[in-house]
Amino acid sequence: MFFARTLFSICLLSTSLMMVAVALLVRSIPAFAELLGHIIRFLLKWAFHLYRRIFLLLDPVAQNQVGISAMEMPYRLILSVLISACLGCLVMLILHLRISWIAIAVFGLHGIAVACLWTDFFEPQGLHIGEKI
């Protein structure tokens, strides 16, 4: 009988601890979402600065050789996707991770996000991911 009561008490305690953990997790979802928004905003701003330097180097060459501006939207989008895919593959090779089509697609989406948000990075009402205005 003692063993049964002890087992029941342990099960009851673990169930109550699990319920408290789930309640705390649900309560902290807004804080996690805000943190994720700050991380995404930081990564996009860092990528913007890196891509802007690359584009400033490529723009005079593209204008002289081909007669197009790399800073204009369709070319900026294509180059951003290519740069993101190449940098992502390079990072995955350095970290000895397997390169998959899904990873390349994610890096391509990152390039699309940077190219589409190009003018919104430093606007007063631009890129406020996870921030209350």
C-alpha positions in Angstrom: 0.0 0.0 0.0 2.9 2.4 0.8 4.4 1.8 -2.6 1.1 2.6 -4.4 0.6 5.8 -2.4 4.2 6.9 -3.2 3.8 6.1 -6.8 0.5 8.0 -6.9 2.1 11.0 -5.2 5.0 11.0 -7.6 2.6 10.9 -10.6 0.5 13.7 -9.1 3.5 15.9 -8.4 4.9 15.3 -11.9 1.5 16.1 -13.5 1.2 19.3 -11.5 4.8 20.3 -12.4 4.0 19.7 -16.1 0.9 21.8 -15.9 2.8 24.7 -14.3 5.5 24.4 -16.9 3.0 24.5 -19.8 1.3 27.5 -18.1 4.6 29.4 -17.8 5.5 28.5 -21.4 2.1 29.8 -22.7 2.5 33.0 -20.6 6.0 33.7 -22.0 5.0 33.4 -25.7 4.8 37.2 -26.2 8.3 37.6 -24.8 9.6 34.9 -27.1 7.8 36.5 -30.1 9.3 39.9 -29.2 12.8 38.4 -28.9 12.4 36.6 -32.2 11.3 39.9 -33.8 14.4 41.6 -32.5 16.6 38.8 -33.8 15.0 38.9 -37.3 15.3 42.7 -37.4 19.0 42.5 -36.4 19.8 39.9 -39.0 18.0 41.7 -41.8 19.8 45.0 -40.9 23.1 43.2 -40.9 22.4 41.6 -44.2 21.3 44.9 -45.6 24.6 46.6 -44.7 26.6 43.7 -46.2 24.5 43.6 -49.4 24.7 47.4 -49.7 28.5 47.2 -49.7 28.4 44.5 -52.3 25.9 46.4 -54.5 27.9 49.6 -54.2 30.9 47.6 -55.6 28.9 46.0 -58.3 26.8 48.9 -59.5 29.6 50.9 -61.3 30.8 47.7 -63.0 27.2 46.8 -64.1 26.5 50.3 -65.4 29.8 50.4 -67.4 29.6 46.8 -68.8 25.9 46.1 -69.3 24.3 49.5 -68.9 22.0 48.5 -66.0 21.8 49.7 -62.4 22.2 46.9 -59.8 20.3 49.1 -57.4 17.1 49.0 -59.4 14.4 46.6 -58.2 14.4 43.6 -60.6 18.2 43.4 -60.7 18.5 44.0 -57.0 16.1 41.1 -56.3 17.9 38.7 -58.6 21.3 39.7 -57.1 20.1 39.5 -53.5 18.7 36.0 -54.0 22.0 34.9 -55.7 24.1 36.5 -53.0 22.0 35.0 -50.2 22.1 31.5 -51.7 25.9 31.7 -52.3 26.6 33.0 -48.8 24.3 30.4 -47.3 25.9 27.6 -49.1 29.3 28.9 -48.1 28.3 29.0 -44.4 26.9 25.5 -44.7 30.1 24.2 -46.2 32.2 25.9 -43.5 30.0 24.3 -40.8 30.1 20.9 -42.6 26.3 20.8 -42.9 24.5 19.0 -45.8 23.3 21.5 -48.4 19.7 20.8 -49.4 17.2 22.5 -51.7 15.1 23.5 -48.7 18.1 25.4 -47.2 18.8 27.1 -50.5 15.1 28.1 -50.8 15.3 29.5 -47.2 18.4 31.5 -48.2 16.6 32.7 -51.3 13.6 33.8 -49.3 16.1 35.8 -47.1 17.4 37.5 -50.3 13.9 38.3 -51.4 13.1 39.8 -48.0 16.3 42.0 -48.0 15.6 43.1 -51.6 11.9 44.0 -51.0 12.6 45.8 -47.7 15.6 47.7 -49.1 13.9 51.1 -48.9 12.2 50.4 -45.6 15.2 49.8 -43.4 15.8 53.4 -42.2 12.5 55.0 -42.8 10.7 56.3 -39.7 7.8 53.9 -40.2 9.9 51.1 -41.8 11.0 47.7 -40.5 9.6 47.5 -37.0 9.4 43.8 -36.5 8.3 43.0 -32.9 8.3 46.6 -31.7 5.4 48.5 -30.5 5.0 51.9 -32.2 
